[in-house]
Amino acid sequence: MDGEELVNFYVKVWKGEEVNGRIYTTDQSMEAARWLGDRGWGKAIQQSLVETHQGGMRDVLATWTLEEVLAFRAELVAAQNALPEAQVIDGEPDADT
């Protein structure tokens, strides 16, 4: 079947005409209309909503005053200074641990 025959087939199905002794259903007629439209005008653009969230802490900080940001920074520094120094383990652990 060449392209023109294929289009003629789909046009007949779309119009509800008999094709080779068969009448197609309404659903098949709608599918034929969709097929013809896709080939005649191209497929419709599929749109989807994509939400991005880049902020996190930046969004929160953007709503703070300078005083609030500086107070938060001071709390972070104090918390960092309160942490014990990290101990690097080099080699095998002692038998006591």
N, C-alpha and C positions, 0 to 999 in steps of 0.2 A: 504494500500500500504506500503510495507516495504522499507527499505533504498535502496536496490538494484533495486527494481522496479522504485523508484523515480528517481534514477540516470539514469536508462535506458530511462525513459520518457524524461528527460531533454537532454540526448544525442541525441535522435531522433529529438526533437524540434530544437536543435542546428544544426544538420546536414540537416534540412529541409525535413526530412522524414515524411511520412504520419503517424499520430497517431489517431487511432479510427476514420478513415475516414476524418480526418482534416489535412490540411497543415497549419502550423503557419507562421506568417509574419516575415519579416527580423528583425523587432524590437523585436519580441518575441524570435527569434533565438539568437539575441545578448544578451537578458536578460538571456536566458538559458545558454549561454556561461559564462556570469558573475556569475551566480549561481554556475555552475560547478567549475569555477576557485576559487570562494570564499571557496567552500568546499574542493577542492583539495589542494590548496596552502594557504588558509587563506585569509581574507580580506586585501586589501592593506592598509597600514598605512595612515591615514588621517593627512596630515601635514598642519599646519596653522602658519602664522606669528603672533607672539605675541610681540607687542612693549611695553616695559616698560620704564617709565620715572621716575627715582628716584631722579633726581637732583634738579630741580627747582633753588632755590637760591644757592645751593651748586655748580651747574654747572656754574652759573654766577661768583661766587666768585673764582672758580678754575682758571678762566682766568685772574684774577686781580693780580696786584703786591701787595706786602706787604704794600706799601705806600697807595695804593687805598683802601685796606681793612681797614687800620687804620683810614683813612679819613672818610670812610663810617661809621665806628663804632662811631667816634666822632659826626657825624651828628645825628646818632640814639640817643646817649646819650643826646645831646642838645635838640632834639625833645621831648624826654621823660621828661626832666627837665622842658620843657615849658608847659607840660600838667598840668591842675589844679588837685589838690588832689581830689580823689574820695570821695564822701560823702555817707556814709552808711545810708540808710533809715531804721529806726527801728520803726515798728508799723504803725499807720495810718498817712497819710499826713495831714499837717496843712490845715485849711479851706482856707488860703490865696493862696495855691498852686493848 
